[in-house]
């Protein structure tokens, strides 16, 4: 290898080192380097230091031309000969290497990006880099925590979304564990998440924000659970609360399902089987009316004619459509009239499930109508929950919530990744 052009150093791209040897081994390139610094001064007394010996460290660096790269660095140990100097010996540092790390800084940053941004599993990235799981994870923590803690990441939030999802499924030892996600609805990014879904936890979280930040939150979108509504007081009591349309419609759909199951059981004496008319139309029942084609409408009416002798399911279906019609109406005044009519009709209905829904709608009347006034919805939060689920799948179940939180925030938290310059594109000469 001609060293005139410093080919090996250029390809390695680590400043301040000279490449002594490159060995081609199965699975990796072994690059032996040493520092170009031939002299050093004592950090304590500033006198010229004496070279003592070398200690060899093995580091994992970025891949070179798709090959894993092991840096073998013979670092010098220096000694101070000055009489009375407190400093005895010390070792030199390689630029781009943190003390006691197996991965170089740039390799650790890449591992973090693969795990965080690209949502890969820690074990697959660890395997690719030939390090153990703990080494890869400690790199993710080392590089990822500062990115997530960067105060510029959260910034001021005008519209806040609060939503829950299951973080660990129930096992023999514990019930389902939930996590609460807080989202910036305008910028569609997760700002934080915490374990649990209680009012106290939400209050604790909002309590930790600066007062100016809390004042800046004008709108909060949430599902129809009283816990979150209670948790907003006192810190975010000033914000306009919006019941998320997705959750309101889901309440209506679940009510239709409940009535269908009960009527099914009462008329046929068993749970739904594939030939039962109501069971067969279960998806048609919760589909929006405008999405039904002629055939679907016909099948639905047939199912109700045969399976719903007292028109209870029909009543539930109509109540559900009445709720949906509130959202199809853009004018806030008209929507308020539609909602009030729906509530009155539901409360007067004989079907207990419809009555229950009427009471829920009446408790959340203001919040439901606030959607028309503010346009806020948790739609983006639901999207973020999907992101969180992807992270969960990549992690194959998390036992440690702080790991889960870090990974979700790296993936969906709007982290500013260190920028690299994109290469100029090379165009093909062949026509596409
Ligand atoms: Zn000294």
Boltz pocket constraint, residues with backbone or C-beta under 6 A from the ligand:
constraints:
  - pocket:
      binder: B
      contacts: [[A, 42], [A, 43], [A, 44], [A, 45], [A, 46], [A, 47], [A, 80], [A, 81], [A, 82], [A, 85], [A, 86], [A, 87]]
      max_distance: 6.0
